């Protein structure tokens, strides 16, 4: 097989895995609508468990990548993902009557703990997949604007599956009642297990370049690491905040609309799906312009616009409503009345779509042999997708759903700083070959 054909197959494989990451990750937040009927404090806990896995697996995943290579790491990730979704499926059939703990005098059943374990295991899987996909696409693109272009293209497929997941969960759940349970979403879990299994088999026959195996480590102990680069350290913080706001914006919107008497879970899921759909649109646009528009300029522009949209959403009165597309079991796809703030929050998807690829691309620029280590560090900080939405959800309990979005504004301002100043490599004197 020619080198060009191998390169193309590798890119397609990375795109497919990028799509799977979002498909699995985006189940956690809408699944919260199932559990919060029994456990009001648990709406974002499954999502937090999914992202908490990054904290434990990020650095080991980077080391695994450097030791066994991209393909083997991806195969391990796919196998772990199959097991994680399988454990979540088990929560629909076991332990619903077994009390294993009490929180604030309220019983916690075994099936919920099984679900949390499954979400945690799935987090290990997507962490490893992310560790593989992002540096691989950046390297296949040769870094710079072209590397960012490939990451954004992969992100387009990521957003497509991210759009489908909350839409499907909302359609399967319908209106949340006391009888809503994990059994309602079993078809989606079965599909996810099949995708993991088929992907594992397909990847066995795909040739993936192993750039880390062609790079020799200098003799003796290296006194530098990825931490030695200021733009990488600041980028790690930016990734922590970015994933937090990327997840928090649609997840809190979903809860907000679920509690709205004129909307409900199905409508909330459908409106949240529009957010992910717009992320797909934004990434497609970024793919088209990345050869001409610098990554730093793109990041600064979308961070500014997103902050503005969030502020407008916060200041809009709840009584002002607008029609947006949604789905209900009774009416199917239709237009539903929602607070106008939902529109501005959904439009943020156009902005957040560019941020992951841009931050990663800027943060690993010029790292050379330290790229794999940096990728592991970045995956560790993806735990922000669990911590920050959990914090935002806690704030919503005291200051209201829309008041909690001031936290998102603060995170966006840091990302704007990173785009304008923090992303510049001031450590070019460190040898990276």
ZITA-V145584 format. One line per field, one symbol per residue. ss: DSSP state (~ for helix, > for strand, _ for the rest). psi: psi as a letter, one per 20 degrees, with the letter a starting at -180 (. if undefined). burial: b if it has 24 or more other ideal C-beta (glycine too) atoms within 12 Angstrom, else e. Layout:
ss: ???
psi: ???
burial: ???
This chain:
ss: __~~~~~~~~~~~~~~~~~~~~~~~_~~~~~~~~~____~~~__~~~~~~~~~~~~~~~~~~~~~~~~_~~~~~~~~~~~~~~~~~~~~~________>>>>>__>>>>~~~~~~~~~~~~~~~~~~~~~~~~~~~~~~~___~~~~~~~~~~~~~~~~~~~~~~~~~~~~~~________~~~~~~~~~~~~~~~~~~~~~~~______~~~~___________~~~_~~~~~~~~~~~~~~~~~~~~~~~~~~~~~______~~~~~~~~~~~~~~~~~~~~~~~~~_____~~~~~~~~~~~~~~~~~~~~~_____>>>>>>>>___>>>>>>>>_~~~~~~~_~~~~~~~~~~~~~~~~___~~~~~~~~~~~~~~__~~~~~~~~~~~~~~~~___~~~~~~~~~~~~~~~~~~~~___________
psi: prhgggggggggghgghghhghgghjhgghhhhghighnhijgjhgghhghhhhhhigghhghgghgirgghghggggghgggghhhhhhiiiqjijopirpokjpqoqhhhhgghgghgghhgghghghhggghghgghijabhhghghghghhghghghhghghgggghhgcppaiiprhhhjghhhgggggggghhggghhjpppqmhhiipqpqqrppirahiipghgghhgghgggghghgghghghgggghhiphierggggggghhhghghhggghgghghihhhpqggggggghggggggggggghipqhiorqpqqapqhhibprpqpqqhhhghghhhhhghhiggggggghhjpjhcijggghgghghgiiihiggghggghghhhhjrghhiihhggghhhghgggghgiipojliippj.
burial: eeeeeebebbbbbbbbbbbbbbbbbbbbbbbbbbbbbbbeebbbbbbbbbbbbbbebbbbbbebbbebbbbbbbbbbbbbbbbbbbbbbbbbeebbeeeeeeeeeeebbebbbbbbbbbbbbbbbbbbbbbbbbbbbbbbbebebbbbbbbbbbbbbbbbbbbbbbbbbbbbbbbbeeebbbbbbbebbebbbebbeebbeebeebebbbbbeeeeeeeeeeeebbbbbbbbbbbbbbbbbbbbbbbbbbbbbbbbbbbbeebbbbbbbbbbbbbbbbbbbbbbbbbeebeeebbbebbbbbbebbbebbbebbeeebeeebebbbbbeeeeeeebbbbbbbbbbbbbbbbbbbbbbbbbbbbbbbbbbbbbbbbbbbbbbbbbbbbbbbbbbebbeeeebbbbbbbbbbbbbbbbbbbeebbbbebeebebe
